[in-house]
Amino acid sequence: MTTVPTITLNSGHAIPQLGFGVFLVPPAEAEEAVSTSLEVGYRHIDTAAIYGNEEGVGAAIAKSGIPRDELFVTTKLWNDRQAGEAPHDAIRESLEKLGLDYVDLYLTHWPTPEKDTYSNAWQKLIEIRDAGLARSIGVSNHLPEHLDRLVKDTGEVPAVDQIELHPALQQRDVLEWGAANGMHIESWGPLGQGKYPLFENPAVVAAAEAHGVTPAQAVIRWHLDRGFIVFPKSTHRERMEQNFDVFGFELTADEIAAIDALDAGDGSGRVGAHPLELN
């Protein structure tokens, strides 16, 4: 079986660099999709409370028979559970649905700055980690200004920031913050969610042709070569297998640079919500 490279987080725990995401996988399909991904070889599963499919993820994990210590499971705290003690209730509900004693990584989902509860949520995640319910903790969709606030308020740097990241939107300010502070970057929407013609771009096509792979495989390899943690989503076994078959080649420095250059630098490539606007 293919061995997926791991990255050591600031918590000391290792995370597989390639995982399987279940965003927008309907609850009724989640068990089958995750079961298939585990058969293909994925051992890192990324879900969230708001996805509504934690129970399906948990059922697939239980059915797989794979030892718990061979799996890496992430879930996320939704925005309406950030205030007060609600995060403690939320993680216990997620663990019950997943059928697990702990998650490997627990994230706050969005900063929702107008509510101004993200700092409280981060403090509660620290408590959740210290209670053994999550081995590592991090955030999602946080900008440098939010990250600065968290560190100022608690002295704790998130293990990861899971952000929208694909060739047209590379969020270099967040990447620079992470590099300077020992925080790793996870890419959501790594293939642009099909919302722009990424696979027709000459830089992507050239890299794919040079290595005899698909454009999607070339872009996933770009994420890996850049050091990002990435989890493409698909409910089709053939596509899952293709997305997993990205360890037999590496992009050249020139190919990486050509894909790097696809970011306009002004945020115009964003295909999801803006962290300052989702509240």
N, C-alpha and C positions, 0 to 999 in steps of 0.2 A: 504494500500500500504506500502511496505517496506520503512523504513526511512534509508537513507544512511548516515552514520556518516560524519561529516564535520570537516575540519581542518581550523583554523584561520591563515591566512597568515600575513606577516609582514605589509601589507597594512591595516589590520584590517578587511578585507573581508573574508568570509568563503567560502571554496571550498569543494564540495562533494568529498569524498575520492575515490569513484568508479565512473568512467565515461565511455563513449562510444567513441572509436576512429575510425576515418574514413580514416586512412592511407591506400592507395591502393584500396579504394572503388571507382570504376569508376564513373565519373560524372553522367552518365545516371542512375546509381543505388543508388546514394547517398540519394535522397529524400525518396525513399522507405525504405532504410536501417535505416535512422534516424527516420523516422515516426514510424517504427516498434520498434526501441529502446525506443522511448518516450512512446509508448503504454505499453511496458514491465515495464517501471518505471524509466529508466535513465533520469536524469535531467542535466547531465554534458556532453557536447559534445566537442570533441577535433578535430579541423581541422587545415588546413594551406593553405596559398596561393598556394604553389607549388602542393598541392594535386589536384587542379583544380575542387574541388567539393563544394566550399563555396556556390554557388548558390543553389545547391541541399539541402545543410544543411539549408539555409535560407528559402527555400520553405517549408521544413518539419516543421520548427519552426512556420512559419506563419500559416500553415494549422492546426497545433496541437491545437491552441486556448489556450495553456498553458500560464499563465501570465508571462511576461518577468522576473519579479523578482523571479520566481521559477526556472529559467534556469541559467546555468553557461556555457558560451560559450568561448572557447579559439580558437584563430587563431595565425598564425606565420608569421613573416617577412622573406621573402626568401633572400638568400645570395646576389643576384645581386641588391638588393634595400637598402643596408646598408650605402652607401656613401652619403655625402652631406645631402640634404633635402629629399631625396627619401623616407625615412621611413614615412614621413607625407603623401605623395601621396599614398603610399602602404596601410596604414591603412584605408584611406578614400575609396580606391577601394575595400578593403575587406569588410568594413561596407556596402557599396552599394550592393555588391553581397550577403551578409548575410541578408540584409534588416533590419539592426539594427542601433541604434544610438550610441551604445558602445559595446565593448566586455568586458567580465569579466576578461580576462587574455590575454595579448599580449606578445608573445615571439620572440626573435631573434632565428632563426632556427639553425644556425651553426656559430662557431666563424671564420671560414675561415681565419686562422692566416696569410697566405701568403698575403692576401689582406690588412690586418691590418685595417679593417673598423669596427670591432666589438665594439670598444669603442665608436666610433661616433654613431653607431646604438643604443647603450645603452643610450647615452645622449639624442638621439631623442625619444626613448621610454619614458624616464622621461618626456619630453615635451608633448608627446602624452597623458600620464597619467594625467599630470597637466591640460591638455585641456579638460579632461573628456571623451576622446574617448576610454580609457581603464581604468578599475577600479584597476587592478593590472598588474604589468609587471614582466617579468622574462626572462629566457634564456633557451636554449636547447643545449645539447651536449657540454657544456662548462666544461673545466677541471679547477682544482684549480688555475693554473697559469693565466687562462683567468679571472676567478672570482676575483682574487687578483687585476688584472689590472683595472677591472671595478670599484671596490671599491676605489682604489687609485685615479682614474681619476674623479670620481663623488661623492664619499662618500655614494653611494646608494647600498644596498645589494639587489640582485634579490629576488623576492618573492619565486620563484621556479627555479630549474634546471631540465629540462625534459631530462633524459638520458636513453640510452639503459641499462636496468636492468632486470635481470632474474637470476635464481639460478647459472648459470655457469659464469655470469659476474655481480659482485655486486659493482664494482667501489667504493671501501671503502674509497679511498682518497677523492672522491667527497662527500660521505656521511658524513665523518668526518668534511669536510669544512662546509657543510650545518648545521650540529649540532652545530658547534662552532660559526656560524654567523647568526643563525635564518632564514636559508633558507630551504624550504621544497623540498623534492625529488619527482619527478614524474617518473614513470617507463614506458618507451616505449618498445615494444617487450617483454611484461612481461612473455609471455609463450615461449620465444625463437624463435618465428616465425616458429615453426615446423622444425627448421634447425638442431636439434639434438634430440636424443631420451629421452627428459626430462621426459615424462610420463611413461617411463619404469624404471626410476631410483628407486632403492629400498627405498630410503628415502621418495620419493614422493608417491610411491605406498603404503608404510606403513601408511603414514599420511592419505591418501585418504581412505584406508580400515578401519582405526580406527574410522573415522567419517562418514562412509557410503556415501562418496561423490566421484566425479570423480577426477582423478589426476589434471585436469585443475582447478577445484574448490579448491583443496588443495593448488595449487601454488598461485592462486589469493588471497586466505586467508593468505598465507605467506606474500605477499606484504602488505596486510592490517594490519596484526599483527606487521609487522616491521615499520608501520607508513608511508608507501609510498602512494602516490596518483597514482592510477592505472586505465588504460582504455584499456581492451582487445577489440579486433576487431573481429567481425563476421558479415556476411550478412545473416545468417540463424537464424530465430526466436528461434528455440529450443536451439541453442547454446547461443544466447543472454540471454535467460531465465536462462540457467544453470550458465552462468557467473555472473548473477545478484543474484543468489540464494546462497549467500556465507555468510549470516549474522546469520545463525542458529547454528553456531559452531565456536570455536576458536581452533587454534593449541596449543598444550602444549609447554612448554619451551623446552623440549627435541626434539619435532618434528621440531620446528623452528631451533634449533641448528643443527639438522641433515641436513636440507636443506641449512642452512648457509654454512655448510661444503662442499657443492658442488662447491663452487667457488675455482678455482685453484690458484687465487691470482696473476696470471701473465698476465692476459688479453687474454689468449688463448681461452676463451669462447665467445669472441665477434663474433656476426653474422652480424653486420652492419658495416658501415664505421667508421674509426677512426677519431676523431675530429682534429687531427693534419694533416690528410692526405686529407680531403675533402676541396677543395678550389675552 
